Amino acid sequence: MKDKIVLALKDTDNLLSYLVIGLAFSLPVSVALTNSILVLLILVFLYEREYKKRFEVIKNNSLVYILLLFVLMHVVGCLWSDNLDAAV
C-alpha cells in the first residue's frame, strides 16, 4: 500500500491535472470544496520542489499574461469607482 502512495506522489503532473479539473467543477458548487482543492494544489506544488520548472512553464504561457491583464484592468477600474464596497 505504501508503494502505491509513493508512486502516486511521484506522478504529480497527473495529480495536479486532476486537482485543476476538480477546481473547475467545484467553483460554482462549494466554497469549502474550492478552498480545500486550492490548499491541496499548493501542497503538491510545494512537495514536488520543481519551482524553476513550473515558473518557466507559467512564464512561457500566454494565457497567464491575458489573465494578469484582466486582473490589472479590474484593479484600474476599481480606482474609478466612487463606491469601493461595490467595486470589490
HUHU-V489519 format. One record per residue. N is the residue number from 1. RES is the residue in one letter. PHI is phi in degrees with one decimal (NA if undefined). BURIAL is I if it has 16 or more other ideal C-beta (glycine too) atoms within 10 Angstrom, else O. D_FIRST is the distance of its C-alpha to the first C-alpha in Angstrom with 1 decimal. Layout:
N:RES:PHI:BURIAL:D_FIRST, N:RES:PHI:BURIAL:D_FIRST
This chain:
1:M:NA:O:0.0, 2:K:-63.3:O:3.8, 3:D:-63.9:O:5.4, 4:K:-65.8:O:5.3, 5:I:-66.8:O:6.6, 6:V:-63.6:O:8.9, 7:L:-63.4:O:10.1, 8:A:-66.2:O:10.8, 9:L:-73.6:O:12.7, 10:K:-70.7:O:14.6, 11:D:-94.3:O:16.0, 12:T:-75.0:O:17.8, 13:D:-62.6:O:20.8, 14:N:-65.3:O:19.2, 15:L:-62.6:I:17.8, 16:L:-63.2:I:21.3, 17:S:-63.0:O:22.9, 18:Y:-63.8:O:21.1, 19:L:-67.1:I:22.0, 20:V:-66.3:O:25.6, 21:I:-64.4:O:25.9, 22:G:-61.8:I:24.6, 23:L:-64.0:I:27.2, 24:A:-62.5:O:29.9, 25:F:-78.0:O:29.3, 26:S:-84.9:I:29.0, 27:L:-54.3:O:32.2, 28:P:-82.2:O:34.6, 29:V:-98.7:O:32.6, 30:S:-149.8:O:31.4, 31:V:-70.5:O:32.1, 32:A:-64.2:O:29.3, 33:L:-66.3:O:26.7, 34:T:-61.8:I:28.4, 35:N:-63.5:O:28.3, 36:S:-63.8:O:24.6, 37:I:-66.4:I:23.8, 38:L:-62.6:O:26.2, 39:V:-63.2:O:24.5, 40:L:-63.3:I:21.1, 41:L:-59.8:I:23.1, 42:I:-66.1:O:24.7, 43:L:-64.2:O:21.5, 44:V:-66.2:O:19.9, 45:F:-60.5:O:23.3, 46:L:-70.8:O:23.5, 47:Y:-67.7:O:20.0, 48:E:-74.7:I:20.8, 49:R:54.6:O:24.1, 50:E:-114.5:O:25.9, 51:Y:-64.9:O:28.8, 52:K:-62.1:O:31.6, 53:K:-62.5:O:30.0, 54:R:-66.0:O:29.4, 55:F:-68.7:O:32.9, 56:E:-66.7:O:34.4, 57:V:-63.6:O:32.8, 58:I:-65.6:O:34.2, 59:K:-64.7:O:37.5, 60:N:-88.9:O:38.0, 61:N:-98.4:O:37.3, 62:S:-70.5:O:40.5, 63:L:-63.6:O:39.0, 64:V:-62.5:O:38.2, 65:Y:-66.3:O:41.9, 66:I:-65.5:O:42.9, 67:L:-65.0:O:40.8, 68:L:-64.5:O:42.1, 69:L:-64.3:O:45.6, 70:F:-62.1:O:45.1, 71:V:-65.7:O:44.0, 72:L:-62.0:O:47.0, 73:M:-63.1:O:49.3, 74:H:-65.0:O:48.1, 75:V:-64.5:O:48.7, 76:V:-63.5:O:52.1, 77:G:-64.0:O:52.9, 78:C:-67.0:O:52.1, 79:L:-66.9:O:54.8, 80:W:-79.6:O:57.4, 81:S:-75.9:O:56.6, 82:D:-82.6:O:58.9, 83:N:-103.9:O:56.4, 84:L:-67.6:O:53.3, 85:D:-64.9:O:51.6, 86:A:-80.0:O:51.7, 87:A:-72.5:O:51.0, 88:V:-88.0:O:47.5
